[in-house]
Amino acid sequence: MKIIDIIVLCRQNLSRQRARTRLTVMGVTIGCCAIILMMSLGIGSNEQTKVMLSNMGDLTAIEIWNYGGAEKGNAITGKVLDSIREIPNVDMVSPKKELQDGNINIVSGSGDRYTTTYSQICGVDEQMLEKSGYELKEGEYLKDTGSGFGRRPISVIVGERFFYEFKDTKRPEGKNRRSFEDQSKYGSIYNGDVYIEGKTNDEEVKPFEEPFFNNIDSKLYLTLEFYSEGQEEPKKFRQELKIAGILKRNTSKDYYTNSGVYMSIDDMESIMKATMPKKIYNDMMKRGYERVLVKAKEIKDVNEIEKSIKSMGYDTSSMESIRESINKQTRQQQIMLAGLGGISLFVAAIGIMNTMIMSITERTKEIGIMKALGCYVNDIRKLFLFEAGAIGFIGGVVGVLISIFISFLINIAGILGLVESSSSSMGSYDSPAAQSFFDKL
């Protein structure tokens, strides 16, 4: 029997029992839809989890905290940083140091007319901001670093709302500040930052007032005052700063992106060495770095790198522990959903088998006639297998097409906000309350 004959007979036989064929095809279609949609929901949940975690912080970042490490004889020094850099798959290592000691201020304008009420200055590796995905609103990342104190302007990057930290010393109190938000309209304020109910980071919040100046080319000066033992008057120092760029506000990465200042760690240490009393500076360098950011090349490398750092005696924190526990739950969900879909597909396969067995039982005379006409048993077997395969193929194709269409509708509904995401049901990390919580950390 030729293959074309088998195809013609298969079509005729399936057409003869249309109701049974349609019901069997429907069973296969439902089974395919079930397993595809269940797997799709599992994969979609996993991707949504990744997005949620990425909004909370960098998934490849590892923070090393070493407060009190010097007393334990385990300070993080330059040699320790070099050892961490030698760990396989480490992309970047950046100490993070805050300029805190002494009276620190940033001023601008003729006669230092504009002055900050509180200066937040952080020293980092010059590559840290770019490699960690800090977005620029204007300008470029840190460049021409390492110039040192007093030689030429030191390059810095400022947060998006940095210029709102300045007050005008020639204006009366109460009118010498500019507010980013309308306080009377939106209410509560924390640390000079208003949290608006109903708004998220995805929505553009336009400034209520313009700051006194907002120019990347503005001249800034860092002023420092330190008291030495036996001196009634403090020593005063002044260093010019040059703004290289302005960062987009992203408090999930760092609160400095709001209104802080970043400079290279080398420049910060040169300022500390030149301005601090020698004893205080030496004690500080002996204490080493209390915070270090380590960035892995891939997410999968985080766990091994973190183990290596912990084996060196340092405490670490990362999104890995949270990610692993959530991924474990997601995998369990995927297995459960795939199992349910698999059961539906198995039931559909039993339906095909039942249909073909009934067909063979009902068509014994037809089989006998075919054998009498000279058909081999192998040809008859091929005919019935071809009919079963045709039912499975048609049901599978229809099931795939329906699954694609349903998945498309679910995606559209999600984009339009008609379907509530799991992150929303858990409490959005972009909500004002969540932003307030993370900013306070």
C-alpha positions as CSV (number, residue, x, y, z in Angstrom):
1,M,0.0,0.0,0.0
2,K,1.4,3.4,-1.1
3,I,1.7,6.3,1.3
4,I,-0.9,8.3,-0.7
5,D,-3.4,5.4,-0.3
6,I,-2.9,5.5,3.5
7,I,-3.5,9.2,3.6
8,V,-6.7,9.0,1.5
9,L,-8.0,6.1,3.6
10,C,-7.1,8.0,6.8
11,R,-9.0,11.1,5.7
12,Q,-12.1,9.0,4.7
13,N,-12.1,7.0,8.0
14,L,-11.8,10.1,10.1
15,S,-14.5,11.9,8.1
16,R,-16.9,8.9,8.6
17,Q,-16.8,9.3,12.4
18,R,-16.8,13.0,12.6
19,A,-18.3,13.4,16.1
20,R,-15.9,10.9,17.7
21,T,-12.9,12.5,15.8
22,R,-13.8,16.0,16.9
23,L,-14.2,15.0,20.5
24,T,-10.9,13.2,20.5
25,V,-9.2,16.2,18.8
26,M,-10.8,18.5,21.4
27,G,-9.4,16.4,24.2
28,V,-5.9,16.6,22.7
29,T,-6.3,20.3,22.2
30,I,-7.3,20.9,25.8
31,G,-4.4,18.8,27.0
32,C,-1.9,20.8,24.9
33,C,-3.4,24.1,26.0
34,A,-3.2,23.0,29.6
35,I,0.4,22.0,29.6
36,I,1.6,25.0,27.5
37,L,-0.4,27.6,29.5
38,M,0.7,26.0,32.8
39,M,4.3,26.1,31.8
40,S,3.9,29.7,30.4
41,L,2.4,30.8,33.7
42,G,5.3,29.3,35.6
43,I,8.0,30.9,33.4
44,G,6.1,34.2,33.5
45,S,6.0,34.1,37.3
46,N,9.8,33.4,37.3
47,E,10.5,36.4,35.1
48,Q,8.2,38.6,37.1
49,T,10.1,37.6,40.2
50,K,13.4,38.6,38.6
51,V,11.9,42.0,37.7
52,M,10.7,42.5,41.2
53,L,14.1,41.6,42.7
54,S,15.9,43.8,40.2
55,N,13.7,46.8,41.3
56,M,14.8,46.1,44.9
57,G,18.5,46.1,43.9
58,D,21.3,44.8,41.7
59,L,21.1,41.0,41.5
60,T,24.8,40.7,40.8
61,A,25.9,43.0,43.7
62,I,27.4,41.8,47.0
63,E,27.7,44.2,49.9
64,I,30.5,43.5,52.5
65,W,29.9,45.0,55.9
66,N,32.8,45.2,58.3
67,Y,31.9,47.5,61.2
68,G,34.3,46.8,64.1
69,G,36.5,44.7,61.9
70,A,39.6,46.6,62.9
71,E,39.1,45.7,66.6
72,K,38.9,42.0,65.5
73,G,42.1,42.3,63.5
74,N,40.2,41.8,60.2
75,A,40.2,45.2,58.7
76,I,39.4,45.6,54.9
77,T,42.6,47.2,53.5
78,G,43.9,47.6,50.0
79,K,45.5,44.2,50.1
80,V,42.2,42.6,51.1
81,L,40.5,44.4,48.1
82,D,43.2,43.0,45.8
83,S,42.5,39.5,47.1
84,I,38.8,39.9,46.5
85,R,39.5,41.1,42.9
86,E,41.4,37.8,42.3
87,I,38.3,35.7,43.1
88,P,37.0,34.1,39.8
89,N,34.2,35.9,38.0
90,V,34.5,39.1,40.0
91,D,33.8,42.0,37.7
92,M,34.4,45.0,40.0
93,V,35.3,45.8,43.6
94,S,34.6,49.2,45.0
95,P,35.0,50.4,48.6
96,K,32.4,52.9,49.7
97,K,33.4,55.6,52.2
98,E,31.5,58.5,53.5
99,L,33.1,61.9,54.3
100,Q,31.8,62.5,57.8
101,D,34.4,63.8,60.2
102,G,34.6,67.6,60.7
103,N,32.2,70.4,59.6
104,I,31.6,69.7,55.9
105,N,29.7,71.9,53.5
106,I,29.3,72.6,49.8
107,V,28.8,76.2,48.7
108,S,28.3,78.0,45.4
109,G,27.7,81.5,44.0
110,S,29.4,84.8,44.6
111,G,30.5,85.2,48.2
112,D,29.3,81.6,48.9
113,R,25.7,82.8,48.7
114,Y,24.3,79.3,48.2
115,T,25.1,76.7,50.8
116,T,23.9,73.2,51.5
117,T,22.2,72.4,54.7
118,Y,23.5,68.9,54.8
119,S,26.2,67.4,52.5
120,Q,26.2,63.6,51.8
121,I,29.5,62.7,50.1
122,C,30.5,59.2,49.2
123,G,33.8,57.9,47.8
124,V,33.6,55.0,45.3
125,D,35.6,53.3,42.6
126,E,35.3,55.4,39.5
127,Q,33.9,52.5,37.5
128,M,31.3,51.5,40.1
129,L,28.5,53.8,39.0
130,E,28.6,52.8,35.3
131,K,29.1,49.1,35.9
132,S,26.3,49.0,38.5
133,G,23.8,50.4,36.2
134,Y,23.3,53.9,37.7
135,E,21.6,55.9,35.0
136,L,22.7,59.4,34.0
137,K,20.2,62.2,33.6
138,E,22.9,64.6,32.2
139,G,26.6,64.6,31.6
140,E,28.9,61.6,32.0
141,Y,30.3,59.3,34.5
142,L,33.3,60.1,36.7
143,K,36.4,61.1,34.7
144,D,39.8,62.8,35.3
145,T,39.8,61.4,38.8
146,G,42.8,61.2,41.2
147,S,43.7,64.8,40.8
148,G,44.1,65.1,44.6
149,F,43.2,67.9,47.1
150,G,44.1,71.4,46.2
151,R,45.7,70.8,42.8
152,R,42.7,71.2,40.4
153,P,38.9,70.8,40.5
154,I,37.8,67.3,41.7
155,S,35.3,65.5,39.5
156,V,32.0,64.5,41.1
157,I,28.6,63.2,40.2
158,V,25.5,64.5,42.0
159,G,22.0,63.1,42.6
160,E,19.0,64.2,40.6
161,R,17.7,66.5,43.4
162,F,21.1,67.7,44.6
163,F,20.5,71.4,43.8
164,Y,17.4,71.4,46.0
165,E,19.7,71.0,49.0
166,F,21.0,74.6,48.7
167,K,19.5,77.5,50.5
168,D,20.0,81.2,49.7
169,T,21.8,82.9,52.6
170,K,20.6,86.4,51.5
171,R,16.9,85.4,51.7
172,P,14.9,85.4,55.0
173,E,14.4,82.2,56.8
174,G,11.4,80.3,55.5
175,K,11.9,81.7,52.0
176,N,15.4,80.6,51.4
177,R,14.7,77.1,50.2
178,R,13.2,75.6,47.0
179,S,10.9,72.6,47.3
180,F,10.7,69.9,44.7
181,E,7.1,69.1,45.7
182,D,4.2,71.3,46.7
183,Q,4.1,70.6,50.4
184,S,0.6,72.1,50.9
185,K,-0.8,69.8,48.2
186,Y,0.9,66.5,48.9
187,G,1.4,66.6,52.6
188,S,4.0,64.5,54.4
189,I,7.7,65.0,53.9
190,Y,10.7,62.8,54.8
191,N,14.3,64.1,54.6
192,G,13.2,66.9,52.2
193,D,11.5,64.4,49.9
194,V,7.8,64.2,49.5
195,Y,6.1,60.9,48.9
196,I,3.0,61.3,46.8
197,E,0.2,58.8,47.3
198,G,-0.6,56.9,44.2
199,K,2.6,57.7,42.3
200,T,5.3,55.3,41.4
201,N,8.9,55.5,40.1
202,D,7.5,54.8,36.6
203,E,5.6,58.1,36.6
204,E,7.4,61.4,35.9
205,V,7.1,63.8,38.8
206,K,7.6,67.3,37.6
207,P,9.3,69.8,40.0
208,F,7.0,72.2,41.8
209,E,9.7,74.9,42.0
210,E,12.9,75.4,40.2
211,P,16.1,75.4,42.4
212,F,18.1,78.6,42.7
213,F,20.5,77.2,40.2
214,N,20.5,73.9,38.3
215,N,23.5,74.0,35.9
216,I,26.0,71.2,35.5
217,D,28.7,73.8,34.8
218,S,28.1,75.5,38.1
219,K,31.2,76.1,40.2
220,L,31.0,74.3,43.6
221,Y,33.4,74.4,46.5
222,L,33.8,71.9,49.3
223,T,34.5,73.6,52.6
224,L,35.9,71.7,55.6
225,E,36.6,72.7,59.2
226,F,38.6,70.6,61.6
227,Y,39.5,71.3,65.3
228,S,42.9,70.2,66.4
229,E,43.9,69.6,70.0
230,G,44.7,72.8,71.9
231,Q,43.3,75.1,69.1
232,E,40.3,77.4,69.7
233,E,39.8,78.1,66.1
234,P,39.2,75.4,63.5
235,K,41.4,74.9,60.5
236,K,39.5,75.7,57.3
237,F,40.0,74.1,53.9
238,R,38.5,74.7,50.5
239,Q,38.4,72.5,47.4
240,E,36.8,73.3,44.1
241,L,34.5,70.6,42.7
242,K,33.5,70.0,39.1
243,I,30.2,68.3,38.3
244,A,30.8,65.6,35.6
245,G,27.2,64.3,35.6
246,I,23.8,64.2,37.2
247,L,22.3,60.8,38.1
248,K,18.7,59.8,37.8
249,R,17.1,59.2,41.1
250,N,16.8,55.5,42.0
251,T,16.6,55.0,45.8
252,S,16.5,51.2,45.3
253,K,20.1,51.4,44.3
254,D,21.4,54.1,46.7
255,Y,19.9,57.0,48.6
256,Y,22.8,59.1,47.3
257,T,21.1,59.2,43.9
258,N,18.5,61.5,45.5
259,S,20.7,64.4,46.5
260,G,24.1,63.1,47.4
261,V,27.5,63.5,45.9
262,Y,29.9,60.8,44.5
263,M,33.6,61.2,44.0
264,S,36.4,58.7,43.4
265,I,37.8,57.0,46.5
266,D,41.3,58.2,45.7
267,D,40.2,61.9,45.6
268,M,38.3,61.4,48.9
269,E,41.3,59.9,50.6
270,S,43.5,62.7,49.3
271,I,41.0,65.2,50.9
272,M,41.0,63.3,54.2
273,K,44.8,63.1,54.3
274,A,45.3,66.8,53.6
275,T,42.6,68.1,56.0
276,M,42.4,65.7,58.9
277,P,44.8,65.7,61.8
278,K,47.4,63.1,61.2
279,K,46.4,60.9,64.1
280,I,42.7,60.8,63.1
281,Y,43.6,60.0,59.5
282,N,46.0,57.2,60.5
283,D,43.4,55.7,62.8
284,M,40.8,55.8,60.1
285,M,43.1,54.1,57.5
286,K,43.9,51.4,60.1
287,R,40.2,50.7,60.5
288,G,40.0,50.1,56.8
289,Y,36.9,50.2,54.7
290,E,33.6,49.4,56.5
291,R,31.6,49.0,53.3
292,V,32.6,47.4,50.0
293,L,30.6,46.7,46.9
294,V,31.5,43.6,44.9
295,K,29.9,43.0,41.5
296,A,29.8,39.5,39.9
297,K,30.0,39.0,36.1
298,E,26.8,36.9,36.1
299,I,23.9,36.2,38.5
300,K,25.0,32.5,38.7
301,D,28.4,33.6,40.0
302,V,27.1,35.4,43.1
303,N,26.8,32.4,45.4
304,E,30.3,31.2,44.9
305,I,31.8,34.6,45.2
306,E,29.9,35.2,48.4
307,K,31.1,32.0,49.9
308,S,34.7,32.9,49.1
309,I,34.3,36.3,50.8
310,K,32.7,34.7,53.9
311,S,35.6,32.2,54.1
312,M,37.9,35.3,54.4
313,G,36.0,36.2,57.6
314,Y,33.7,39.0,56.3
315,D,29.9,39.4,56.6
316,T,28.1,39.8,53.3
317,S,24.6,40.6,52.0
318,S,23.1,40.2,48.6
319,M,19.9,39.4,46.8
320,E,21.0,35.8,46.4
321,S,19.4,34.4,49.5
322,I,16.1,36.1,48.7
323,R,16.4,35.1,45.0
324,E,17.2,31.4,45.8
325,S,14.2,31.0,48.2
326,I,11.8,32.7,45.7
327,N,13.3,30.7,42.8
328,K,12.7,27.5,44.8
329,Q,9.1,28.4,45.3
330,T,8.8,29.3,41.6
331,R,10.3,26.0,40.6
332,Q,7.9,24.1,42.8
333,Q,5.0,26.1,41.2
334,Q,6.3,25.2,37.7
335,I,6.6,21.5,38.6
336,M,3.0,21.6,40.0
337,L,1.6,23.4,37.0
338,A,3.5,21.2,34.5
339,G,2.2,18.2,36.4
340,L,-1.4,19.3,36.1
341,G,-0.9,20.0,32.4
342,G,0.8,16.6,31.9
343,I,-2.2,14.9,33.5
344,S,-4.5,16.6,31.0
345,L,-2.3,15.6,28.1
346,F,-2.1,12.0,29.5
347,V,-5.9,11.9,29.6
348,A,-6.0,13.2,26.0
349,A,-3.6,10.4,25.0
350,I,-5.9,7.8,26.7
351,G,-8.8,9.3,24.7
352,I,-6.9,8.7,21.4
353,M,-6.1,5.2,22.4
354,N,-9.7,4.5,23.4
355,T,-10.9,6.0,20.1
356,M,-8.5,3.8,18.0
357,I,-9.3,0.6,20.0
358,M,-13.1,1.2,19.5
359,S,-12.3,1.9,15.8
360,I,-10.5,-1.4,15.4
361,T,-13.3,-3.3,17.2
362,E,-16.0,-1.8,15.0
363,R,-14.0,-2.2,11.7
364,T,-13.1,-5.9,11.9
365,K,-15.0,-6.6,8.7
366,E,-13.2,-3.8,6.9
367,I,-9.9,-5.2,8.2
368,G,-10.8,-8.6,6.9
369,I,-11.7,-7.2,3.4
370,M,-8.4,-5.3,3.2
371,K,-6.5,-8.5,4.1
372,A,-8.5,-10.4,1.5
373,L,-7.6,-7.8,-1.1
374,G,-3.9,-8.4,-0.4
375,C,-3.0,-5.8,2.2
376,Y,-0.3,-6.8,4.6
377,V,-0.8,-6.6,8.4
378,N,2.0,-4.0,8.5
379,D,0.0,-1.8,6.1
380,I,-3.1,-2.1,8.2
381,R,-1.1,-1.2,11.3
382,K,0.3,1.8,9.5
383,L,-3.2,3.0,8.6
384,F,-4.4,2.9,12.2
385,L,-1.2,4.5,13.5
386,F,-1.5,7.2,10.9
387,E,-5.1,7.9,12.0
388,A,-4.0,8.2,15.6
389,G,-1.0,10.5,14.6
390,A,-3.3,12.7,12.5
391,I,-5.7,13.2,15.5
392,G,-2.8,14.0,17.8
393,F,-1.1,16.3,15.2
394,I,-4.3,18.3,14.5
395,G,-5.2,18.6,18.2
396,G,-1.6,19.6,19.0
397,V,-1.5,22.3,16.3
398,V,-4.9,23.7,17.3
399,G,-3.8,23.6,21.0
400,V,-0.6,25.5,20.3
401,L,-2.4,28.2,18.3
402,I,-5.1,28.6,21.0
403,S,-2.4,28.8,23.7
404,I,-0.5,31.5,21.8
405,F,-3.7,33.5,21.4
406,I,-4.6,33.1,25.1
407,S,-1.0,34.1,26.2
408,F,-1.2,37.1,24.0
409,L,-4.5,38.2,25.6
410,I,-3.0,37.7,29.1
411,N,0.0,39.8,28.2
412,I,-2.2,42.6,26.8
413,A,-4.3,42.4,29.9
414,G,-1.2,42.7,32.1
415,I,0.1,45.7,30.1
416,L,-3.3,47.4,30.4
417,G,-3.4,46.7,34.1
418,L,-6.4,44.5,33.9
419,V,-4.6,41.6,35.6
420,E,-3.1,42.3,39.0
421,S,0.6,41.2,39.2
422,S,1.9,39.1,42.0
423,S,4.2,41.9,43.1
424,S,1.1,44.1,43.5
425,S,-0.6,41.5,45.6
426,M,2.5,41.2,47.8
427,G,2.8,45.0,48.1
428,S,4.5,47.0,45.4
429,Y,8.1,48.0,46.1
430,D,7.5,51.1,44.0
431,S,4.7,52.3,46.2
432,P,5.2,55.5,48.3
433,A,5.1,53.5,51.5
434,A,7.8,51.1,50.2
435,Q,9.9,53.9,48.9
436,S,9.7,55.6,52.3
437,F,10.8,52.4,54.0
438,F,13.8,51.8,51.7
439,D,14.9,55.4,51.8
440,K,15.0,55.2,55.6
441,L,17.3,52.2,55.5
